[in-house]
Amino acid sequence: MTHIPFHIMGEARKARWLITCDHASNAVPAEVNGGDLGVSPEDMARHIAYDPGAAGVTVALAEMLDAPAILSNFSRLVIDPNRGEDDPTLIMQIYDGTIIPANRHLDKAERARRLEAYYRPYHAAVERLAARREDCIYVAIHSYTPRLRGREERPWHVGILYGADDRLARPLLRRLREEEDLCVGENEPYGGHLEGDSVDRHAIRSGRPNVLIEIRNDLIETDAQQYEWAGRLAPILAEVLEGSCL
């Protein structure tokens, strides 16, 4: 049975928003090394394999905003949809101290097969959804680990990432910083633009307003926490959009 590379929720919903989750799943398709990358179950449950909690936030947020959502259905260790096709980190051989055995001696044929089977179908579906409205607003949901191995603790509860287009990110940052209980990062814990990443590919190049929201994954471990974060973000996003000229 062919592995389905993505899931779409609420395709018929009418709002301008499109909510995406590039790293929703840690699934390894059976046709990839028999469904096993040689990585321990403990490591496959870590952020190196997917963005824990992000899928639940994405689904709930999309429902609250009456927006469609698209979620990947393959581990970022199989192939990373949030990288350009020519990016050297597209298929990782080592990540946060963990070696990925099935990727260490990957040949060109298997790389090409993963692109065709998972990466490109996912992006084709994202673009189709983004193009359903000329005024689409692109929101990417991610999560990040509180601490990389050997690194300092990351203090932010949520990070707002942006690149060349800050039309949505700037007012969203200002609004979130009004929340007294939140430590909000600006282009933290990462820089907001990577050439060829999903936001660049589907929003910046086509002029769609966009933002990437990173939530620290220890804050969205449970279904209740994921729903709570979605419930917090949805009215704030709606408020920011209403007060903008987008």
C-alpha contacts under 8 A as a table, 3 or more apart, distances in Angstrom:
res1	aa1	res2	aa2	distance
3	H	29	P	6.09
3	H	30	A	7.80
4	I	7	H	7.71
4	I	73	N	6.85
4	I	118	Y	7.96
5	P	72	S	6.10
5	P	73	N	4.86
5	P	74	F	6.23
5	P	117	A	7.41
5	P	118	Y	5.07
5	P	119	Y	7.72
5	P	121	P	6.96
5	P	122	Y	6.18
6	F	70	I	6.86
6	F	71	L	5.53
6	F	72	S	4.37
6	F	73	N	4.72
6	F	74	F	7.75
6	F	122	Y	5.91
7	H	70	I	5.71
7	H	71	L	5.25
7	H	72	S	6.48
7	H	73	N	6.79
8	I	11	E	6.47
8	I	68	P	7.14
8	I	69	A	5.68
8	I	70	I	4.48
8	I	71	L	6.48
9	M	59	V	7.24
9	M	68	P	5.66
9	M	69	A	5.09
9	M	70	I	6.34
10	G	13	R	5.45
10	G	62	A	7.95
10	G	63	E	7.53
10	G	66	D	7.87
10	G	67	A	6.69
10	G	68	P	4.63
10	G	69	A	6.58
11	E	67	A	7.68
11	E	68	P	4.87
11	E	69	A	7.28
11	E	129	L	7.76
12	A	68	P	7.07
13	R	66	D	5.52
13	R	67	A	5.18
13	R	68	P	5.76
14	K	66	D	6.47
14	K	67	A	6.28
14	K	68	P	7.98
15	A	65	L	6.93
15	A	66	D	5.62
15	A	67	A	5.06
15	A	68	P	7.95
16	R	67	A	7.02
16	R	133	R	6.98
16	R	135	D	6.34
16	R	136	C	4.79
16	R	137	I	5.75
17	W	65	L	7.40
17	W	67	A	5.48
17	W	68	P	7.35
17	W	136	C	5.83
17	W	137	I	4.72
17	W	138	Y	6.10
17	W	139	V	7.05
18	L	62	A	7.65
18	L	67	A	5.94
18	L	68	P	5.60
18	L	69	A	6.00
18	L	129	L	7.36
18	L	130	A	6.55
18	L	136	C	6.77
18	L	137	I	6.05
18	L	138	Y	5.11
18	L	139	V	6.04
19	I	58	T	6.44
19	I	61	L	7.77
19	I	62	A	6.06
19	I	67	A	7.04
19	I	68	P	6.41
19	I	69	A	4.66
19	I	70	I	6.61
19	I	138	Y	6.43
19	I	139	V	4.94
19	I	140	A	5.89
19	I	141	I	7.13
20	T	58	T	6.92
20	T	69	A	5.58
20	T	70	I	5.01
20	T	71	L	6.00
20	T	126	V	7.85
20	T	138	Y	7.69
20	T	139	V	6.25
20	T	140	A	4.79
20	T	141	I	6.10
21	C	24	A	5.46
21	C	54	A	6.87
21	C	55	A	6.37
21	C	58	T	6.55
21	C	69	A	7.82
21	C	70	I	6.32
21	C	71	L	4.73
21	C	72	S	6.44
21	C	140	A	5.97
21	C	141	I	5.29
21	C	142	H	6.52
22	D	71	L	6.13
22	D	72	S	5.40
22	D	81	P	6.08
22	D	82	N	6.27
22	D	140	A	7.61
22	D	141	I	7.72
22	D	142	H	7.49
22	D	198	S	7.89
23	H	26	N	7.80
23	H	50	Y	4.90
23	H	51	D	5.28
23	H	54	A	7.63
23	H	55	A	7.92
23	H	71	L	7.46
23	H	72	S	6.13
23	H	74	F	7.82
23	H	75	S	6.87
23	H	76	R	6.23
23	H	80	D	7.92
23	H	81	P	7.70
23	H	142	H	7.03
24	A	50	Y	6.10
24	A	51	D	6.01
24	A	52	P	7.47
24	A	54	A	6.17
24	A	55	A	4.87
24	A	71	L	5.67
24	A	72	S	5.48
24	A	73	N	6.63
24	A	74	F	7.81
24	A	75	S	7.88
25	S	49	A	7.78
25	S	50	Y	5.58
25	S	51	D	7.40
25	S	55	A	7.65
25	S	72	S	6.41
25	S	73	N	5.26
25	S	74	F	5.52
25	S	75	S	5.49
25	S	76	R	7.99
26	N	44	M	6.58
26	N	45	A	7.37
26	N	49	A	5.29
26	N	50	Y	5.16
26	N	73	N	7.58
26	N	74	F	5.90
26	N	75	S	4.08
26	N	76	R	7.15
27	A	73	N	6.39
27	A	74	F	4.75
27	A	75	S	5.14
28	V	32	V	6.61
28	V	35	G	5.00
28	V	36	D	6.49
28	V	37	L	7.46
28	V	74	F	5.87
28	V	75	S	6.01
28	V	78	V	6.69
29	P	32	V	5.47
29	P	34	G	7.55
29	P	35	G	5.09
29	P	74	F	7.02
30	A	33	N	6.93
30	A	34	G	4.72
30	A	35	G	3.90
30	A	36	D	7.65
31	E	34	G	5.53
31	E	35	G	6.31
32	V	35	G	5.32
32	V	36	D	7.04
32	V	37	L	7.55
32	V	78	V	7.70
33	N	36	D	5.64
33	N	37	L	6.38
33	N	102	A	6.78
36	D	39	V	7.22
36	D	102	A	7.79
37	L	78	V	7.98
37	L	100	I	6.41
37	L	101	P	6.24
37	L	102	A	4.77
37	L	103	N	7.38
38	G	100	I	6.51
38	G	101	P	5.38
38	G	102	A	6.06
39	V	43	D	6.33
39	V	44	M	6.47
39	V	98	T	7.96
39	V	99	I	7.59
39	V	100	I	6.12
39	V	101	P	7.12
40	S	43	D	5.26
40	S	44	M	6.22
41	P	44	M	4.94
41	P	45	A	6.21
42	E	45	A	5.26
42	E	46	R	6.76
43	D	46	R	5.08
43	D	48	I	7.19
43	D	49	A	7.37
43	D	98	T	7.63
44	M	47	H	7.87
44	M	48	I	7.09
44	M	49	A	5.26
44	M	50	Y	7.95
45	A	49	A	6.76
45	A	50	Y	7.79
45	A	52	P	7.87
46	R	49	A	6.02
46	R	50	Y	7.07
46	R	52	P	7.36
47	H	50	Y	5.17
47	H	51	D	5.34
47	H	52	P	6.32
47	H	144	Y	6.82
47	H	145	T	6.28
48	I	51	D	7.82
48	I	76	R	7.56
48	I	77	L	7.32
48	I	95	Y	6.29
48	I	96	D	7.02
49	A	75	S	5.44
49	A	76	R	5.55
49	A	77	L	5.60
50	Y	75	S	5.80
50	Y	76	R	5.88
51	D	54	A	5.67
51	D	55	A	7.80
51	D	142	H	6.12
51	D	143	S	5.11
51	D	144	Y	6.63
51	D	217	N	7.53
52	P	55	A	7.50
52	P	143	S	6.49
52	P	144	Y	7.95
52	P	217	N	5.99
52	P	220	I	7.66
52	P	221	E	7.12
53	G	56	G	5.64
53	G	57	V	6.57
53	G	143	S	6.97
53	G	217	N	6.27
53	G	220	I	5.16
53	G	221	E	5.68
53	G	222	T	7.40
53	G	226	Q	6.46
54	A	57	V	5.20
54	A	58	T	6.08
54	A	141	I	6.22
54	A	142	H	5.49
54	A	143	S	5.71
54	A	215	I	7.85
54	A	217	N	7.90
54	A	220	I	7.65
54	A	226	Q	7.70
55	A	58	T	5.03
55	A	59	V	6.23
55	A	71	L	7.00
56	G	59	V	5.33
56	G	60	A	6.22
56	G	223	D	6.75
56	G	226	Q	5.62
56	G	227	Y	7.14
57	V	60	A	5.32
57	V	61	L	5.83
57	V	141	I	7.68
57	V	220	I	7.96
57	V	226	Q	4.82
57	V	227	Y	6.13
57	V	229	W	6.72
57	V	230	A	5.37
58	T	61	L	5.19
58	T	62	A	6.02
58	T	69	A	6.92
58	T	141	I	6.33
58	T	230	A	7.46
59	V	62	A	5.34
59	V	63	E	6.32
59	V	69	A	6.57
60	A	63	E	5.18
60	A	64	M	6.22
60	A	226	Q	7.72
60	A	227	Y	6.01
60	A	230	A	5.85
60	A	231	G	7.83
61	L	64	M	5.11
61	L	65	L	6.17
61	L	227	Y	7.83
61	L	230	A	4.69
61	L	231	G	6.96
61	L	233	L	7.45
61	L	234	A	6.03
62	A	65	L	5.16
62	A	66	D	5.89
62	A	67	A	4.77
62	A	68	P	5.95
62	A	69	A	5.85
63	E	66	D	5.01
63	E	67	A	6.18
63	E	68	P	7.68
64	M	67	A	7.68
64	M	230	A	7.77
64	M	231	G	7.44
64	M	234	A	6.38
65	L	234	A	6.25
65	L	238	A	7.76
68	P	129	L	7.84
70	I	126	V	6.87
72	S	122	Y	6.75
74	F	78	V	6.71
74	F	79	I	7.80
74	F	118	Y	7.36
75	S	78	V	5.31
75	S	79	I	6.90
75	S	80	D	7.45
76	R	79	I	5.09
76	R	80	D	4.26
76	R	81	P	6.94
76	R	91	I	7.80
77	L	80	D	6.48
77	L	91	I	6.24
77	L	92	M	6.13
77	L	100	I	7.75
78	V	91	I	6.50
78	V	114	R	7.52
79	I	90	L	5.83
79	I	91	I	4.95
79	I	92	M	7.74
79	I	114	R	6.84
79	I	115	L	7.54
79	I	118	Y	7.80
79	I	119	Y	6.90
80	D	83	R	5.83
80	D	89	T	7.84
80	D	90	L	5.23
80	D	91	I	6.34
80	D	119	Y	7.52
81	P	84	G	7.70
81	P	90	L	7.68
81	P	119	Y	5.71
81	P	122	Y	7.75
81	P	123	H	7.68
81	P	197	D	7.56
81	P	198	S	7.10
82	N	196	G	7.85
82	N	197	D	4.72
82	N	198	S	5.14
83	R	87	D	6.10
83	R	89	T	7.26
83	R	90	L	5.64
83	R	194	L	7.73
83	R	195	E	7.95
83	R	196	G	5.89
83	R	197	D	4.52
83	R	198	S	6.99
84	G	87	D	5.14
84	G	90	L	6.99
84	G	195	E	6.86
84	G	196	G	4.02
84	G	197	D	5.41
84	G	198	S	8.00
85	E	90	L	6.66
85	E	196	G	7.40
86	D	90	L	7.39
87	D	90	L	5.39
87	D	196	G	7.97
88	P	91	I	7.31
89	T	92	M	5.32
91	I	103	N	7.07
92	M	95	Y	6.57
92	M	100	I	7.17
92	M	103	N	6.83
93	Q	99	I	5.98
93	Q	100	I	5.05
93	Q	101	P	7.20
93	Q	103	N	5.32
93	Q	104	R	5.27
94	I	97	G	6.41
94	I	98	T	5.38
94	I	99	I	4.28
94	I	100	I	5.59
95	Y	98	T	5.22
95	Y	99	I	6.57
95	Y	100	I	7.67
96	D	148	L	6.65
96	D	149	R	6.42
97	G	149	R	7.29
100	I	103	N	5.58
100	I	104	R	6.49
101	P	104	R	5.34
101	P	105	H	7.98
102	A	105	H	7.12
102	A	106	L	7.18
103	N	106	L	5.14
106	L	110	E	6.50
106	L	111	R	6.80
107	D	110	E	5.59
107	D	111	R	6.38
108	K	111	R	5.07
108	K	112	A	6.09
109	A	112	A	5.14
109	A	113	R	6.12
110	E	113	R	4.89
110	E	114	R	6.18
111	R	114	R	5.30
111	R	115	L	6.35
112	A	115	L	5.10
112	A	116	E	6.30
113	R	116	E	5.18
113	R	117	A	5.91
114	R	117	A	5.09
114	R	118	Y	5.69
114	R	119	Y	6.72
115	L	118	Y	5.80
115	L	119	Y	4.81
115	L	120	R	5.74
116	E	119	Y	6.38
116	E	120	R	5.52
116	E	121	P	6.96
117	A	120	R	6.98
117	A	121	P	6.72
118	Y	121	P	5.69
118	Y	122	Y	6.19
119	Y	122	Y	5.36
119	Y	123	H	6.40
120	R	123	H	5.15
120	R	124	A	6.03
121	P	124	A	5.05
121	P	125	A	6.22
122	Y	125	A	5.25
122	Y	126	V	6.29
123	H	126	V	4.92
123	H	127	E	6.10
124	A	127	E	5.23
124	A	128	R	6.20
125	A	128	R	5.06
125	A	129	L	6.28
126	V	129	L	5.25
126	V	130	A	6.10
126	V	202	H	7.61
127	E	130	A	4.96
127	E	131	A	6.01
127	E	202	H	6.26
128	R	131	A	5.22
128	R	132	R	6.47
129	L	132	R	5.33
130	A	133	R	6.80
130	A	136	C	6.06
130	A	137	I	7.98
130	A	138	Y	7.36
130	A	202	H	7.32
131	A	134	E	6.38
131	A	136	C	7.23
132	R	136	C	7.62
133	R	136	C	5.32
135	D	208	R	7.21
136	C	208	R	6.37
136	C	209	P	7.45
137	I	208	R	5.98
137	I	209	P	5.12
137	I	210	N	5.77
138	Y	199	V	7.70
138	Y	202	H	7.98
138	Y	203	A	6.44
138	Y	208	R	6.73
138	Y	209	P	6.22
138	Y	210	N	4.56
138	Y	211	V	6.62
139	V	210	N	5.65
139	V	211	V	5.21
139	V	212	L	5.86
139	V	213	I	7.40
140	A	199	V	7.41
140	A	210	N	7.94
140	A	211	V	6.43
140	A	212	L	4.61
140	A	213	I	6.15
141	I	212	L	6.08
141	I	213	I	5.12
141	I	214	E	6.26
141	I	215	I	7.97
142	H	212	L	7.36
142	H	213	I	6.07
142	H	214	E	4.72
142	H	215	I	6.43
143	S	213	I	7.95
143	S	214	E	4.86
143	S	215	I	4.58
143	S	216	R	5.46
143	S	217	N	5.32
144	Y	189	P	8.00
144	Y	214	E	6.52
144	Y	215	I	6.30
144	Y	216	R	4.99
144	Y	217	N	5.47
145	T	148	L	6.71
145	T	216	R	5.99
145	T	217	N	5.64
145	T	218	D	7.31
146	P	153	E	5.98
146	P	154	R	5.29
146	P	155	P	7.61
146	P	216	R	6.10
146	P	217	N	6.99
146	P	218	D	6.98
147	R	151	R	6.28
147	R	152	E	6.27
147	R	153	E	4.92
147	R	154	R	5.94
148	L	151	R	5.29
148	L	152	E	7.42
148	L	153	E	7.85
154	R	189	P	7.32
155	P	183	C	7.02
156	W	159	G	6.65
156	W	182	L	7.68
156	W	183	C	4.84
156	W	184	V	5.45
156	W	185	G	5.69
156	W	188	E	7.83
156	W	189	P	7.93
156	W	216	R	7.26
157	H	182	L	6.13
157	H	183	C	5.35
157	H	184	V	6.13
157	H	185	G	7.78
157	H	215	I	6.14
157	H	216	R	5.50
157	H	219	L	7.61
158	V	182	L	7.58
158	V	183	C	6.85
158	V	184	V	5.24
158	V	185	G	6.23
158	V	213	I	7.08
158	V	214	E	5.51
158	V	215	I	4.46
158	V	216	R	6.09
159	G	184	V	5.60
159	G	185	G	4.29
159	G	186	E	5.83
159	G	187	N	6.43
159	G	188	E	5.39
159	G	189	P	6.76
159	G	213	I	5.92
159	G	214	E	4.87
159	G	215	I	6.43
160	I	169	A	6.60
160	I	172	L	7.96
160	I	173	L	6.68
160	I	184	V	7.43
160	I	185	G	6.14
160	I	186	E	5.27
160	I	187	N	5.81
160	I	188	E	7.07
160	I	211	V	7.03
160	I	212	L	6.01
160	I	213	I	5.04
160	I	214	E	6.41
161	L	169	A	7.18
161	L	186	E	6.23
161	L	187	N	4.40
161	L	188	E	6.89
161	L	190	Y	7.58
161	L	191	G	6.80
161	L	192	G	4.37
161	L	193	H	7.74
161	L	211	V	6.29
161	L	212	L	5.02
161	L	213	I	6.34
161	L	214	E	7.53
162	Y	165	D	6.65
162	Y	166	D	5.98
162	Y	169	A	6.33
162	Y	187	N	6.56
162	Y	191	G	7.76
162	Y	192	G	4.31
162	Y	193	H	6.23
162	Y	210	N	7.69
162	Y	211	V	5.80
162	Y	212	L	6.44
163	G	166	D	6.68
163	G	192	G	5.01
163	G	193	H	4.54
164	A	193	H	7.53
164	A	204	I	7.17
165	D	168	L	7.87
165	D	204	I	6.59
165	D	209	P	6.99
165	D	210	N	7.23
166	D	169	A	4.90
166	D	170	R	5.65
166	D	209	P	7.91
166	D	210	N	7.63
166	D	211	V	7.70
167	R	170	R	6.13
167	R	171	P	7.34
167	R	209	P	6.47
167	R	210	N	7.66
167	R	246	L	7.62
168	L	171	P	5.92
168	L	172	L	6.18
168	L	209	P	6.23
168	L	210	N	6.11
168	L	211	V	6.33
168	L	240	V	7.73
168	L	241	L	7.68
168	L	246	L	7.96
169	A	172	L	5.07
169	A	173	L	5.97
169	A	210	N	7.30
169	A	211	V	5.57
170	R	173	L	5.17
170	R	174	R	6.37
171	P	174	R	5.06
171	P	175	R	6.17
171	P	240	V	6.37
172	L	175	R	5.11
172	L	176	L	6.08
172	L	236	I	7.67
172	L	237	L	7.08
172	L	240	V	6.20
173	L	176	L	5.22
173	L	177	R	6.11
173	L	184	V	7.55
173	L	186	E	7.38
174	R	177	R	5.28
174	R	178	E	6.75
175	R	178	E	5.36
175	R	179	E	7.41
175	R	236	I	7.35
175	R	240	V	7.52
176	L	179	E	5.45
176	L	182	L	7.50
176	L	184	V	7.03
176	L	236	I	7.80
177	R	180	E	7.06
177	R	182	L	7.02
177	R	183	C	7.55
177	R	184	V	6.38
179	E	182	L	5.70
185	G	188	E	4.90
185	G	189	P	7.10
187	N	190	Y	5.61
187	N	191	G	4.86
187	N	192	G	5.15
188	E	191	G	6.31
188	E	192	G	7.87
191	G	194	L	7.79
192	G	212	L	7.75
193	H	197	D	7.71
193	H	200	D	7.25
194	L	197	D	5.56
194	L	200	D	7.17
195	E	200	D	6.26
196	G	200	D	5.67
196	G	201	R	5.67
197	D	200	D	5.30
197	D	201	R	6.00
198	S	201	R	5.01
198	S	202	H	5.93
198	S	203	A	7.83
199	V	202	H	5.40
199	V	203	A	5.20
199	V	204	I	6.31
199	V	210	N	7.24
199	V	211	V	7.83
199	V	212	L	7.61
200	D	203	A	5.68
200	D	204	I	4.75
200	D	205	R	5.95
201	R	204	I	6.62
201	R	205	R	5.98
201	R	206	S	7.92
202	H	205	R	6.61
202	H	206	S	6.61
202	H	208	R	7.75
203	A	206	S	5.37
203	A	207	G	5.80
203	A	208	R	4.57
203	A	209	P	6.63
203	A	210	N	6.26
204	I	207	G	5.10
204	I	208	R	6.12
204	I	209	P	7.57
204	I	210	N	7.57
205	R	208	R	7.89
209	P	246	L	7.35
215	I	219	L	7.39
215	I	220	I	7.71
216	R	219	L	5.80
216	R	220	I	7.34
217	N	220	I	5.31
217	N	221	E	6.44
218	D	221	E	5.66
219	L	225	Q	6.66
220	I	223	D	7.48
220	I	225	Q	4.89
220	I	226	Q	4.93
220	I	229	W	7.57
221	E	225	Q	6.55
221	E	226	Q	7.19
222	T	225	Q	5.19
222	T	226	Q	6.27
223	D	226	Q	5.12
223	D	227	Y	6.16
224	A	227	Y	5.16
224	A	228	E	6.05
225	Q	228	E	4.94
225	Q	229	W	6.21
226	Q	229	W	5.28
226	Q	230	A	6.26
227	Y	230	A	5.06
227	Y	231	G	6.01
228	E	231	G	4.97
228	E	232	R	6.18
229	W	232	R	4.97
229	W	233	L	6.10
230	A	233	L	5.14
230	A	234	A	5.89
231	G	234	A	5.54
231	G	235	P	7.18
232	R	235	P	6.51
232	R	236	I	6.89
233	L	236	I	5.19
233	L	237	L	6.01
234	A	237	L	5.28
234	A	238	A	6.23
235	P	238	A	4.97
235	P	239	E	5.95
236	I	239	E	5.00
236	I	240	V	6.09
237	L	240	V	5.12
237	L	241	L	6.14
238	A	241	L	5.17
238	A	242	E	6.12
239	E	242	E	5.12
239	E	243	G	6.26
240	V	243	G	5.24
240	V	244	S	6.22
241	L	244	S	5.16
241	L	245	C	7.70
241	L	246	L	6.87
242	E	245	C	7.98
